[in-house]
Amino acid sequence: MSAEVLISGFEPFGGDSRNPSSEACMALDGHEVEGCRVRALCLPTAFGAAAKVLLREIARNRPQLVIATGVAAGRAEITPERFALNFADARIADNRGAQPRERTLIKGAPLAYASTLPVSRIVEALRAHGIPASASLSAGAYVCNELFFRLRHALEEQGTVAGFIHLPYASEQVCDRPGTPSLPLATITQALRVAIEVSLARRPRDRPQLPN
């Protein structure tokens, strides 16, 4: 296996003791998907630091596919994100105490980057597997979006397929919170594997374009 797929999740934050994004990623670490070895990272939930770790790993190993993930409390579906915004507006501090408000991430950069993942086809494939899924317009304005934006900014000229997928809580972590939207961790992990499979089969015409 010469090619590599890089996936990432985040450490727990906001008072949670678990983060299903890192748990699902680590469950796939070292696996082979469509002839590619999967490498997983658990990133700090911190502005700047998360992107630094991920981009360093990309520079070191030159993966052909990068899928970053994070948890979106309140969602009951797997939601691939369509756009990363050049904007931060944190409703809570990150794990290192930073809380940027109404701030541009990279001066002179575009207002947004489109994901180069085949978002619609991922959603279709997940639904075909019986996994709840829908496309989301943007990744918000917290660390998830900042990571997504810096990732796409860094890879814009390289042609590496990259994007971000938000995941719901794992059912196992909210069993004491009745009514909280969630999916079993095994289902979340399966969804991530399906997203990898579909993305590796991505065709050049799948690349989205921002309107002029």
Secondary structure, 3 states (H helix, E strand, C coil): CCCEEEEEEECCCCCCCCCHHHHHHHHHCCCEECCEEEEEEEECCCCCHHHHHHHHHHHHHCCCEEEEEEECCCCCCEEEEEEEECCECCCCCCCCCCCCCCECCCCCCCCEEECCCCHHHHHHHHHHCCCCECCEEECCCCHHHHHHHHHHHHHCCCCCEEEEEEECEEHHHCCCCCCCCEECHHHHHHHHHHHHHHHHCCCHHHCCCCCC
